Amino acid sequence: MNINEKLIELYNSNLSGLQAIHDKFDDQVDGPQMMYCWEENYKNAEIKILFIGQEPNTWIYESWAEIERPLERYKEFALATNKKNDETTFWKGVVQVNEILNRKPDNRLCFLWTNVSKYSTKEGGRVADKDFDFINENFNVLQSEINIIKPDVVIFFSGPDLDERITTQFEGKLIFEKIHDQIPSRQLAKIIHKNLPRDTYRVYHPSALQRQKKWNYLQLIINQIKDYNTLQILELFKTQMHEVAKELDLIIDKNSEFSGLINTGFYFYKQNWKYCSIGFEFEKGWASDFFYGICRKDMDTSIPENIVKQISSRNGDKDGETEFWPLWKWLQSEDRNWTYNTLDEIRKGETKQKIKNIVKEMMITFKDIDF
């Protein structure tokens, strides 16, 4: 049997449980969510990924005690390939991770998606704990789904508050193990279980990642999957930036930070510059919202107004200006990200050349301004 035939067999074997859920809640719950696999795409993916959210949100608008309509709904939704759903924060995270690990943008239907809870409330919210327990007793299929689809990677975008709900769906002990010394396992963890692939992770829901400025956690997960030695690559990046400074006869400010976790920024200046530096910063962490421009040499030194005016008049395509950055510009204006393949770029030397070219161009543009 192929994947879809096995999934259908699994769901059919649980029809009595679906009926029990329907009888208890009638239409006060919305579901169930069942998966359909675009098998050719999935099997040909470089990395087969299963993304797991929290619960379906206004999914089928009622409770169903059969499998035809839930499967039809999953196929209609088609992994959020329509524009409206694609714009949500959850799907932004899913799509970005998939496009990095499976570098074929035209092969969108190559992963699978489900939720910790197969049901939500009728309004699209989270069912109460006692209701989840009843649903799970009657329709606990997540472990079996994973056994059937055999993903290489599983990513729970569920946050720590649902860890107990995850645990109850698997036989035996689950271990939530931290993967970064500076990040508690509550925020980002590797899940270890005998029936889960080696690369199984639990992290905040993408909306929480965005809200808390922790979007770079996705890069940390990708680093784990690709077996990147992050610290080694960041040290290489630091070396490359110092090489850029030396090659252009510049100094790197002592406050430059190369941790790759949060507040990463580095700043070039000449010895005789009194007020300004050429700066690069990641607004939300490594490889996220990367911008560059002219900034104050330090927070205690204001840039004279006449110099600010000269800077502003030299570059008409800037993206903004502030008191501390009289000129700044997104490195990639389309998505405001440097690129989620940043570590690959560093290893190949592409990042060094990119930044060197930017600094050279800015030095030419502003060469006669008294920085």
C-alpha positions as CSV (number, residue, x, y, z in Angstrom):
1,M,0.0,0.0,0.0
2,N,1.1,3.6,-0.6
3,I,1.2,6.3,2.0
4,N,-2.4,7.5,1.4
5,E,-3.8,4.0,1.5
6,K,-2.1,3.4,4.8
7,L,-3.4,6.7,6.2
8,I,-7.0,5.9,5.1
9,E,-6.7,2.5,6.7
10,L,-5.6,4.1,9.9
11,Y,-8.4,6.6,9.9
12,N,-11.0,4.0,9.1
13,S,-9.8,1.9,12.0
14,N,-10.7,4.8,14.3
15,L,-14.2,5.5,13.1
16,S,-15.8,4.4,16.3
17,G,-13.7,7.0,18.2
18,L,-14.7,9.7,15.8
19,Q,-18.3,8.8,16.4
20,A,-17.8,8.9,20.2
21,I,-16.3,12.4,19.9
22,H,-19.2,13.6,17.7
23,D,-21.7,12.1,20.1
24,K,-20.2,13.9,23.1
25,F,-19.5,17.3,21.6
26,D,-21.9,17.4,18.6
27,D,-20.8,20.5,16.7
28,Q,-19.1,22.3,19.6
29,V,-15.7,21.1,18.3
30,D,-14.2,21.4,14.8
31,G,-12.5,18.5,13.2
32,P,-10.9,16.1,12.9
33,Q,-7.8,17.0,10.9
34,M,-6.5,14.2,8.7
35,M,-3.5,14.2,6.4
36,Y,-3.3,13.6,2.7
37,C,0.2,13.1,1.1
38,W,1.2,14.4,-2.4
39,E,3.3,11.3,-2.6
40,E,5.5,11.9,-5.6
41,N,6.6,15.3,-4.3
42,Y,7.0,14.0,-0.7
43,K,9.1,11.0,-1.7
44,N,11.3,13.0,-3.9
45,A,12.0,15.7,-1.4
46,E,15.6,16.1,-0.2
47,I,14.4,16.1,3.4
48,K,10.9,14.8,4.2
49,I,9.4,17.2,6.8
50,L,6.4,17.0,9.0
51,F,5.3,20.3,10.6
52,I,3.0,20.1,13.6
53,G,1.1,23.2,14.8
54,Q,-1.2,23.6,17.8
55,E,-4.7,23.0,16.6
56,P,-6.7,23.5,13.4
57,N,-8.3,26.9,13.2
58,T,-11.9,27.1,11.9
59,W,-11.1,24.0,9.9
60,I,-14.3,22.2,8.8
61,Y,-16.7,24.3,11.1
62,E,-18.2,21.2,12.6
63,S,-17.5,17.7,13.9
64,W,-17.3,14.8,11.4
65,A,-17.7,11.1,12.2
66,E,-16.3,10.0,8.8
67,I,-13.1,10.6,6.9
68,E,-14.2,11.8,3.4
69,R,-14.8,15.4,4.3
70,P,-11.7,15.9,6.5
71,L,-9.5,14.4,3.7
72,E,-11.2,16.5,1.1
73,R,-10.6,19.6,3.2
74,Y,-6.9,18.9,3.6
75,K,-6.6,18.5,-0.2
76,E,-8.5,21.7,-0.8
77,F,-6.3,23.6,1.6
78,A,-3.2,22.2,-0.2
79,L,-0.7,23.3,2.4
80,A,-1.7,26.9,2.2
81,T,-0.7,27.4,-1.4
82,N,-3.3,30.0,-1.9
83,K,-2.1,33.6,-1.2
84,K,-4.4,34.4,1.8
85,N,-3.1,31.5,4.0
86,D,0.4,31.8,2.8
87,E,0.6,35.3,4.4
88,T,0.0,34.0,7.9
89,T,3.0,33.9,10.3
90,F,2.6,30.2,10.8
91,W,2.9,29.5,7.1
92,K,5.7,32.0,6.7
93,G,7.8,29.9,9.1
94,V,6.8,26.6,7.5
95,V,7.6,27.8,4.0
96,Q,10.9,29.4,4.9
97,V,12.2,26.2,6.6
98,N,10.9,24.0,3.8
99,E,12.5,26.1,1.1
100,I,15.9,26.0,2.8
101,L,15.9,22.3,3.4
102,N,14.2,21.5,0.1
103,R,15.6,24.0,-2.3
104,K,13.0,23.6,-5.0
105,P,10.5,26.5,-4.7
106,D,8.3,24.9,-7.4
107,N,7.9,21.8,-5.2
108,R,5.8,23.3,-2.5
109,L,3.7,20.2,-1.8
110,C,6.7,18.2,-0.7
111,F,6.1,18.2,3.1
112,L,3.2,17.3,5.5
113,W,1.4,19.2,8.2
114,T,-0.8,18.4,11.1
115,N,-1.5,19.6,14.7
116,V,-1.0,18.5,18.2
117,S,-4.8,18.5,18.6
118,K,-6.8,17.2,15.7
119,Y,-9.8,19.3,16.9
120,S,-10.3,22.9,17.9
121,T,-13.3,24.6,19.4
122,K,-16.1,25.6,17.0
123,E,-14.7,29.1,17.1
124,G,-11.2,27.9,16.2
125,G,-9.6,28.0,19.7
126,R,-7.9,25.4,21.8
127,V,-10.1,22.8,23.4
128,A,-10.0,22.5,27.2
129,D,-7.6,19.9,28.8
130,K,-10.4,17.6,29.8
131,D,-11.9,17.7,26.4
132,F,-8.5,17.1,24.8
133,D,-8.1,14.0,27.0
134,F,-11.4,12.6,25.8
135,I,-10.5,13.3,22.2
136,N,-7.1,11.7,22.6
137,E,-8.6,8.6,24.2
138,N,-10.8,8.1,21.1
139,F,-8.6,9.4,18.3
140,N,-5.0,9.2,19.1
141,V,-3.3,8.7,15.7
142,L,-0.3,11.0,15.7
143,Q,2.3,8.3,16.4
144,S,0.8,6.0,13.8
145,E,0.7,8.8,11.2
146,I,4.5,9.4,11.8
147,N,5.1,5.6,11.5
148,I,3.4,5.7,8.1
149,I,4.9,8.8,6.6
150,K,8.4,8.2,8.0
151,P,9.6,11.8,8.0
152,D,13.3,12.7,8.2
153,V,12.4,15.8,10.3
154,V,9.5,16.7,12.6
155,I,9.1,20.2,13.9
156,F,6.5,21.0,16.5
157,F,5.5,24.7,16.3
158,S,3.5,24.2,19.4
159,G,5.4,26.0,22.2
160,P,6.0,24.5,25.7
161,D,2.5,24.7,27.0
162,L,1.4,21.8,24.9
163,D,4.3,19.5,25.9
164,E,2.0,17.4,28.0
165,R,-0.4,17.0,25.1
166,I,2.4,15.8,22.9
167,T,3.7,13.4,25.6
168,T,0.3,11.7,26.0
169,Q,0.2,10.8,22.3
170,F,3.4,8.6,22.4
171,E,4.2,5.4,24.1
172,G,7.1,5.6,26.4
173,K,9.2,8.5,27.7
174,L,9.8,11.7,25.7
175,I,12.8,13.8,26.5
176,F,12.9,17.5,25.8
177,E,16.6,18.3,25.5
178,K,18.1,21.8,25.1
179,I,20.2,22.4,21.9
180,H,21.8,25.8,22.8
181,D,23.6,26.7,26.0
182,Q,21.9,30.1,26.1
183,I,18.4,29.0,25.3
184,P,16.2,27.1,27.8
185,S,14.6,23.9,26.6
186,R,11.2,25.5,27.3
187,Q,11.9,27.8,24.4
188,L,13.7,25.5,22.0
189,A,14.2,21.7,22.5
190,K,15.1,18.5,20.7
191,I,12.6,15.8,21.4
192,I,14.1,12.3,21.9
193,H,11.8,9.3,21.6
194,K,12.2,5.8,20.1
195,N,9.5,6.4,17.5
196,L,10.6,9.9,16.4
197,P,13.3,10.7,13.9
198,R,16.7,12.0,15.2
199,D,15.8,15.5,14.0
200,T,12.6,16.2,16.0
201,Y,12.3,19.7,17.6
202,R,9.8,21.7,19.6
203,V,9.9,25.5,19.4
204,Y,7.5,28.4,19.8
205,H,4.6,28.9,17.4
206,P,5.9,31.2,14.6
207,S,3.7,34.1,15.8
208,A,5.4,33.9,19.2
209,L,8.8,33.7,17.5
210,Q,8.0,36.9,15.6
211,R,6.5,38.6,18.6
212,Q,9.4,37.8,20.9
213,K,12.0,38.5,18.2
214,K,13.3,34.9,18.3
215,W,12.8,34.1,14.6
216,N,16.4,33.1,14.4
217,Y,15.5,30.0,16.4
218,L,14.5,28.6,13.0
219,Q,18.0,29.0,11.8
220,L,19.3,27.2,14.9
221,I,17.0,24.2,14.1
222,I,18.3,24.2,10.5
223,N,21.8,24.3,11.9
224,Q,21.1,21.1,13.9
225,I,19.5,19.4,10.9
226,K,22.4,20.2,8.6
227,D,25.0,19.4,11.3
228,Y,26.5,22.9,11.1
229,N,29.1,23.8,13.7
230,T,27.6,27.2,14.4
231,L,30.3,28.5,16.7
232,Q,33.0,27.5,14.2
233,I,31.2,29.2,11.3
234,L,30.5,32.4,13.4
235,E,34.2,32.5,14.3
236,L,35.0,32.2,10.6
237,F,32.6,35.1,9.9
238,K,34.3,37.2,12.6
239,T,37.7,36.5,11.0
240,Q,36.3,37.4,7.6
241,M,34.9,40.8,8.8
242,H,38.3,41.6,10.3
243,E,39.9,40.7,7.0
244,V,37.5,43.2,5.3
245,A,38.5,45.9,7.7
246,K,42.2,45.2,7.0
247,E,41.8,45.1,3.3
248,L,39.9,48.4,3.2
249,D,42.2,50.0,5.8
250,L,39.4,50.2,8.4
251,I,38.9,49.4,12.1
252,I,36.2,47.2,13.5
253,D,34.6,48.8,16.6
254,K,35.3,46.9,19.8
255,N,31.5,46.8,20.5
256,S,30.9,44.6,17.5
257,E,29.1,41.4,18.4
258,F,29.4,38.1,16.6
259,S,27.5,35.7,18.9
260,G,24.9,34.9,16.2
261,L,22.1,34.8,18.7
262,I,20.7,38.3,19.4
263,N,21.8,41.9,18.8
264,T,24.4,40.9,16.3
265,G,26.0,44.0,14.8
266,F,29.5,45.1,13.6
267,Y,30.8,48.5,12.7
268,F,33.7,49.8,10.5
269,Y,35.4,53.1,10.8
270,K,38.6,55.0,10.0
271,Q,40.9,56.3,12.8
272,N,40.2,59.9,11.9
273,W,36.4,59.5,11.8
274,K,35.0,61.5,14.7
275,Y,31.2,60.9,14.4
276,C,30.3,58.0,12.2
277,S,30.7,54.3,11.5
278,I,29.5,52.1,8.6
279,G,27.3,49.7,10.5
280,F,25.6,46.4,9.9
281,E,22.9,45.0,12.3
282,F,20.5,42.2,12.7
283,E,17.3,43.7,14.2
284,K,15.9,40.4,15.4
285,G,18.8,38.0,15.6
286,W,21.1,36.2,13.3
287,A,20.1,36.4,9.6
288,S,16.9,38.3,10.5
289,D,15.9,41.8,9.4
290,F,19.5,42.7,8.4
291,F,20.2,46.3,7.6
292,Y,23.2,48.5,7.1
293,G,24.1,52.2,6.8
294,I,25.8,55.2,8.4
295,C,25.4,55.2,12.2
296,R,26.8,57.1,15.2
297,K,30.4,56.1,16.1
298,D,29.2,55.6,19.6
299,M,26.0,56.3,21.5
300,D,27.5,59.3,23.3
301,T,28.6,61.1,20.1
302,S,26.0,63.0,18.1
303,I,26.5,63.5,14.4
304,P,26.5,67.3,13.6
305,E,23.4,68.4,11.7
306,N,25.3,69.6,8.6
307,I,26.9,66.1,8.2
308,V,23.5,64.4,8.7
309,K,22.1,66.6,5.8
310,Q,25.1,65.7,3.6
311,I,24.6,62.0,4.3
312,S,20.9,62.2,3.6
313,S,21.4,64.0,0.3
314,R,23.8,61.5,-1.1
315,N,21.6,58.4,-1.1
316,G,18.1,58.7,-2.4
317,D,17.1,55.0,-2.1
318,K,17.6,54.6,1.7
319,D,14.9,52.8,3.6
320,G,14.9,55.0,6.6
321,E,16.7,57.3,9.1
322,T,16.8,57.7,12.8
323,E,18.6,59.8,15.3
324,F,21.3,57.1,15.6
325,W,21.2,56.0,11.9
326,P,20.9,59.0,9.6
327,L,20.9,56.5,6.8
328,W,19.9,52.8,6.8
329,K,18.8,50.3,4.2
330,W,17.6,46.7,4.2
331,L,20.2,44.4,2.7
332,Q,17.4,42.5,0.9
333,S,14.4,44.8,0.8
334,E,11.9,42.1,-0.5
335,D,11.9,40.1,2.7
336,R,14.2,42.1,5.0
337,N,16.3,39.0,5.6
338,W,19.9,38.5,4.7
339,T,19.1,34.9,3.8
340,Y,18.4,31.8,5.8
341,N,21.3,30.1,4.0
342,T,23.7,32.6,5.7
343,L,26.0,29.9,7.1
344,D,26.5,28.3,3.7
345,E,27.3,31.8,2.3
346,I,29.9,32.4,5.1
347,R,31.6,29.1,4.5
348,K,31.9,29.8,0.7
349,G,33.2,33.3,1.3
350,E,30.2,34.9,-0.4
351,T,29.3,36.9,2.7
352,K,32.7,38.5,3.0
353,Q,32.6,39.7,-0.6
354,K,29.1,41.0,-0.3
355,I,29.8,43.1,2.7
356,K,33.2,44.2,1.4
357,N,31.5,45.5,-1.8
358,I,28.9,47.4,0.2
359,V,31.5,49.1,2.4
360,K,33.6,50.0,-0.6
361,E,30.6,51.6,-2.4
362,M,29.6,53.5,0.7
363,M,33.2,54.8,1.2
364,I,33.2,56.1,-2.4
365,T,29.7,57.6,-2.0
366,F,30.6,59.5,1.1
367,K,34.4,60.0,0.6
368,D,34.4,63.8,0.9
369,I,32.2,64.1,3.9
370,D,33.9,64.7,7.2
371,F,32.8,61.6,9.1
